[in-house]
């Protein structure tokens, strides 16, 4: 079994439990049978793209965690947090935030010189 599938199973199980969802409830929410969730959590086989897509959306799984599980870089977690914050912003708000971030980054670079 490859490492990314093992990480997917763990992530699905941990997130599902954190959200107080049973395997059956999660299966119902994404339109699959309970056995599919059990298999994913036990790393038995590879889920179809449609199932993976629905899991990521329903559980709000960070894509970096799903596709790059080998990364232990703490910055990945911070990037995911930023992305989650931005996902609730309007386009205008994102443009303002981007401008502020660029300005802050330039200031920090200048201060470090």
Backbone as CSV, one residue per row, in Angstrom:
resi,resn,N_x,N_y,N_z,CA_x,CA_y,CA_z,C_x,C_y,C_z
1,UNK,0.868,-1.179,0.000,0.000,0.000,0.000,0.903,1.227,0.000
2,UNK,0.557,2.212,-0.807,1.410,3.386,-0.815,1.059,4.324,0.337
3,UNK,2.021,5.151,0.644,1.917,6.011,1.827,0.758,7.005,1.759
4,UNK,0.481,7.518,0.558,-0.588,8.511,0.449,-1.949,7.899,0.739
5,UNK,-2.169,6.635,0.350,-3.452,5.991,0.633,-3.582,5.708,2.127
6,UNK,-2.488,5.342,2.760,-2.506,5.116,4.205,-2.839,6.410,4.933
7,UNK,-2.246,7.497,4.476,-2.509,8.802,5.087,-3.951,9.225,4.851
8,UNK,-4.488,8.924,3.676,-5.872,9.277,3.383,-6.808,8.582,4.362
9,UNK,-6.615,7.291,4.565,-7.461,6.540,5.489,-7.424,7.119,6.888
10,UNK,-6.226,7.444,7.354,-6.076,8.036,8.693,-6.743,9.397,8.773
11,UNK,-6.540,10.213,7.746,-7.138,11.554,7.734,-8.657,11.493,7.727
12,UNK,-9.203,10.592,6.924,-10.660,10.458,6.860,-11.201,10.022,8.220
13,UNK,-10.596,9.006,8.808,-11.054,8.496,10.106,-10.972,9.571,11.193
14,UNK,-9.819,10.231,11.293,-9.632,11.251,12.334,-10.599,12.421,12.160
15,UNK,-10.747,12.885,10.934,-11.634,14.023,10.682,-13.088,13.641,10.913
16,UNK,-13.462,12.454,10.470,-14.840,11.983,10.670,-15.167,11.912,12.159
17,UNK,-14.251,11.359,12.937,-14.472,11.243,14.388,-14.512,12.612,15.050
18,UNK,-13.630,13.506,14.622,-13.599,14.856,15.186,-14.918,15.582,14.938
19,UNK,-15.564,15.261,13.842,-16.850,15.883,13.503,-18.042,15.083,14.032
20,UNK,-17.725,14.078,14.840,-18.764,13.222,15.437,-19.681,12.593,14.397
21,UNK,-19.091,12.133,13.314,-19.850,11.444,12.268,-19.559,9.953,12.340
22,UNK,-20.578,9.157,12.230,-20.369,7.713,12.120,-19.969,7.413,10.678
23,UNK,-19.440,6.223,10.456,-19.106,5.824,9.090,-20.365,5.825,8.234
24,UNK,-21.444,5.367,8.819,-22.719,5.318,8.101,-23.212,6.720,7.725
25,UNK,-23.101,7.665,8.664,-23.551,9.039,8.401,-22.711,9.684,7.301
26,UNK,-21.399,9.476,7.348,-20.528,10.034,6.309,-20.856,9.412,4.954
27,UNK,-21.038,8.108,4.945,-21.381,7.419,3.697,-22.665,7.987,3.105
28,UNK,-23.643,8.205,3.949,-24.920,8.744,3.484,-24.743,10.151,2.909
29,UNK,-23.929,10.973,3.580,-23.716,12.352,3.133,-23.081,12.425,1.747
30,UNK,-22.193,11.474,1.453,-21.506,11.537,0.158,-22.064,10.549,-0.862
31,UNK,-23.085,9.818,-0.474,-23.769,8.948,-1.423,-23.075,7.645,-1.758
32,UNK,-22.417,7.060,-0.755,-21.791,5.749,-0.955,-22.266,4.812,0.151
33,UNK,-21.895,3.547,0.042,-22.277,2.614,1.101,-21.245,2.676,2.232
34,UNK,-21.662,2.261,3.405,-20.803,2.281,4.590,-19.512,1.500,4.342
35,UNK,-19.602,0.404,3.597,-18.440,-0.441,3.306,-17.339,0.368,2.612
36,UNK,-17.718,1.317,1.773,-16.738,2.157,1.069,-15.920,2.968,2.069
37,UNK,-16.590,3.549,3.053,-15.891,4.338,4.076,-14.982,3.433,4.900
38,UNK,-15.484,2.267,5.271,-14.678,1.308,6.039,-13.418,0.950,5.259
39,UNK,-13.575,0.634,3.969,-12.423,0.266,3.139,-11.413,1.401,3.028
40,UNK,-11.894,2.621,2.861,-10.984,3.769,2.759,-10.214,3.938,4.062
41,UNK,-10.917,3.871,5.181,-10.264,4.049,6.477,-9.284,2.923,6.790
42,UNK,-9.536,1.734,6.256,-8.634,0.595,6.474,-7.597,0.473,5.359
43,UNK,-7.601,1.440,4.445,-6.651,1.469,3.328,-6.778,0.246,2.434
44,UNK,-7.996,-0.222,2.255,-8.248,-1.385,1.402,-8.685,-0.901,0.022
45,UNK,-7.749,-0.743,-0.870,-8.066,-0.297,-2.222,-8.030,1.209,-2.360
46,UNK,-8.187,1.637,-3.584,-8.157,3.066,-3.898,-9.562,3.560,-4.209
47,UNK,-9.979,4.657,-3.582,-11.317,5.179,-3.887,-11.348,5.788,-5.284
48,UNK,-12.501,5.740,-5.911,-12.678,6.399,-7.202,-12.531,7.902,-6.998
49,UNK,-12.194,8.590,-8.084,-12.011,10.036,-8.001,-13.241,10.723,-7.428
50,UNK,-14.427,10.305,-7.871,-15.668,10.940,-7.419,-15.830,10.823,-5.906
51,UNK,-15.465,9.665,-5.372,-15.574,9.439,-3.922,-14.546,10.297,-3.190
52,UNK,-13.323,10.323,-3.694,-12.282,11.153,-3.094,-12.703,12.616,-3.095
53,UNK,-13.235,13.059,-4.215,-13.703,14.441,-4.347,-14.763,14.758,-3.289
54,UNK,-15.739,13.879,-3.147,-16.815,14.102,-2.175,-16.286,14.081,-0.740
55,UNK,-15.336,13.202,-0.448,-14.736,13.156,0.893,-14.006,14.457,1.213
56,UNK,-13.197,14.902,0.269,-12.440,16.145,0.466,-13.392,17.303,0.720
57,UNK,-14.467,17.365,-0.059,-15.436,18.458,0.098,-16.222,18.342,1.403
58,UNK,-16.721,17.167,1.695,-17.570,16.980,2.872,-16.795,17.166,4.174
59,UNK,-15.566,16.633,4.217,-14.772,16.711,5.445,-13.845,17.918,5.463
60,UNK,-13.823,18.673,4.370,-12.948,19.838,4.251,-11.495,19.434,4.502
61,UNK,-11.092,18.326,3.873,-9.725,17.831,4.035,-8.762,18.724,3.264
62,UNK,-7.673,19.149,3.880,-6.685,19.961,3.172,-6.047,19.147,2.042
63,UNK,-6.022,19.703,0.852,-5.495,18.973,-0.296,-4.028,18.606,-0.129
64,UNK,-3.268,19.469,0.491,-1.863,19.156,0.715,-1.734,17.885,1.543
65,UNK,-2.571,17.745,2.530,-2.563,16.568,3.391,-2.933,15.318,2.602
66,UNK,-3.844,15.454,1.664,-4.306,14.317,0.875,-3.262,13.907,-0.162
67,UNK,-2.696,14.879,-0.884,-1.810,14.557,-1.992,-0.319,14.582,-1.660
68,UNK,0.066,15.192,-0.553,1.471,15.232,-0.147,1.617,14.831,1.318
69,UNK,1.180,13.635,1.676,1.209,13.235,3.084,2.619,13.071,3.637
70,UNK,3.596,12.889,2.749,4.968,12.694,3.209,5.588,13.986,3.726
71,UNK,4.974,15.093,3.415,5.506,16.380,3.842,5.281,16.575,5.335
72,UNK,6.360,16.802,6.042,6.252,17.046,7.479,6.504,18.511,7.794
73,UNK,6.633,19.294,6.761,6.889,20.718,6.908,5.719,21.397,7.619
74,UNK,5.995,22.065,8.728,4.946,22.763,9.481,4.306,23.868,8.655
75,UNK,5.026,24.384,7.667,4.460,25.453,6.850,3.255,24.958,6.054
76,UNK,3.183,23.662,5.801,2.035,23.099,5.088,0.765,23.348,5.891
77,UNK,0.844,23.127,7.180,-0.318,23.358,8.043,-0.718,24.831,8.014
78,UNK,0.262,25.709,8.060,-0.024,27.143,8.007,-0.644,27.532,6.666
79,UNK,-0.126,26.966,5.582,-0.696,27.245,4.261,-2.151,26.793,4.202
80,UNK,-2.423,25.626,4.742,-3.802,25.128,4.756,-4.711,26.036,5.565
81,UNK,-4.203,26.551,6.679,-4.999,27.461,7.503,-5.306,28.742,6.729
82,UNK,-4.302,29.253,6.014,-4.519,30.456,5.203,-5.550,30.204,4.111
83,UNK,-5.435,29.076,3.455,-6.386,28.741,2.391,-7.795,28.636,2.945
84,UNK,-7.947,28.013,4.104,-9.277,27.899,4.706,-9.848,29.268,5.047
85,UNK,-9.010,30.153,5.553,-9.476,31.508,5.862,-9.904,32.235,4.589
86,UNK,-9.106,32.093,3.544,-9.406,32.780,2.287,-10.652,32.228,1.599
87,UNK,-10.963,30.981,1.854,-12.105,30.365,1.161,-13.436,31.023,1.508
88,UNK,-13.480,31.737,2.619,-14.734,32.400,2.993,-14.748,33.883,2.600
89,UNK,-13.706,34.321,1.897,-13.609,35.732,1.504,-14.178,35.963,0.108
90,UNK,-14.634,37.180,-0.099,-15.069,37.578,-1.441,-13.822,37.835,-2.289
91,UNK,-14.016,37.970,-3.589,-12.888,38.252,-4.472,-12.223,39.572,-4.077
92,UNK,-13.021,40.566,-3.766,-12.488,41.863,-3.350,-11.630,41.713,-2.089
93,UNK,-12.152,40.988,-1.105,-11.407,40.790,0.142,-10.090,40.060,-0.117
94,UNK,-10.116,39.074,-1.006,-8.883,38.344,-1.318,-7.856,39.250,-1.983
95,UNK,-8.306,40.146,-2.852,-7.372,41.075,-3.506,-6.737,42.023,-2.481
96,UNK,-7.538,42.508,-1.545,-7.018,43.388,-0.491,-6.022,42.618,0.374
97,UNK,-6.387,41.413,0.768,-5.506,40.587,1.609,-4.203,40.293,0.880
98,UNK,-4.277,39.965,-0.402,-3.077,39.696,-1.187,-2.161,40.909,-1.216
99,UNK,-2.733,42.065,-1.399,-1.960,43.302,-1.414,-1.265,43.526,-0.068
100,UNK,-1.992,43.302,1.005,-1.426,43.469,2.352,-0.311,42.454,2.590
101,UNK,-0.525,41.212,2.181,0.481,40.164,2.367,1.758,40.502,1.608
102,UNK,1.619,40.955,0.364,2.801,41.332,-0.423,3.560,42.468,0.247
103,UNK,2.832,43.442,0.735,3.454,44.575,1.406,4.167,44.127,2.685
104,UNK,3.510,43.289,3.450,4.112,42.762,4.682,5.373,41.962,4.384
105,UNK,5.300,41.117,3.370,6.450,40.297,2.996,7.628,41.178,2.603
106,UNK,7.364,42.218,1.813,8.430,43.136,1.408,9.036,43.843,2.616
107,UNK,8.183,44.252,3.550,8.662,44.916,4.768,9.527,43.967,5.586
108,UNK,9.083,42.737,5.736,9.849,41.754,6.506,11.188,41.453,5.849
109,UNK,11.207,41.332,4.521,12.460,41.093,3.802,13.420,42.254,4.024
110,UNK,12.883,43.474,3.940,13.701,44.670,4.114,14.277,44.723,5.536
111,UNK,13.466,44.388,6.527,13.911,44.413,7.924,14.989,43.377,8.204
112,UNK,14.993,42.288,7.451,15.957,41.213,7.692,17.296,41.499,7.032
113,UNK,17.346,42.485,6.157,18.601,42.813,5.462,19.510,43.635,6.314
